[in-house]
């Protein structure tokens, strides 16, 4: 895909300007607190807002965009206060909503032009940019089709196109691949990644699909039950965990498993001849365990935990703290 010159490459913001800043934010639906006293400061980059369904991700996004009122706290995006500068935020933030959101009976280019005007563009500029962005997302030939005649995947690209139409500094995506097949998901995320690399804007991706966050983001914020569990650079988080190893054994694994249990080494059996050893810092210990169990080692590989396994571990740790 060729680069299109119409995307503005924004200079990096100064370190004094946070991409998103929250101070003691509380959002409620009646007596239910969806977000509970959140304080958070995020710098520019690709940020994954990760959590299970009902964790508060969509509530946080709608609050950032000024679509939901909050009962306590302060919220700023790109240095602008959400309550005091809603028009500035609308001009500089692109939003890809979770569900389908389109006007039936009008063409794709009419739809994009209308949304461009809502973002602060004059009609002529909005129409011009609509044609350009449609080419960029690969839907130039669909520009005069009615919105309701598009496929789910095509409408997802239209949502991305409207979010980028007005030269955004921050692109917010709320569960953008929900309902897509694996190929559609991969194509959509690859498109977002290529566009971001060319235009220098920041991305906030809210998702419960862990693979999406791991593919697109370099920083993550874990949220559950309206509270922040963790905020980490993804590479630092992986590197900071204990090492785990996949061990291929020559012979039956039962004796090796027993030996690990005696030495209080946590082991997870995969097959009759393969297992994972968790939290082992010294590989020599693995060979000593195998020697004691009288089995051979055919292969030894460093195993990188998935984002999913790490998220589950953190949720379990929080549950234990609550119970105790």
Buried (B, 14 or more C-beta within 10 A) or exposed (E): EEEEEBBEEBEEBEEEBBBBBBBEBBBBEEEEBBBBBBEBEBBBBBBBBBBEEEBBBBBBBBBBBBEBEBEEBBBBBBBBBBEEBBEBBBBBBBBBBBEBBBEEEBBBBBBBBBBBBEBBBEEEBBBBBBEBBBBBBBBBEBBEBBBEEBEEBBBBBBBBBBBBBBBBBBBBBBBBBBBBEEEBBBBBBEBBBEBBEBBBBBBBBBBBBBBBBBBBBBBBBBBBBBBBBBBBEBEEBBEEBEBBBBBBBEBEBEBBBEBBEEEEBEBBBEEEBBBBBBEBEEBEBBBEBBEBBEBEBEEBEEBEBEBBEBBEEBBEEBEEEEEE
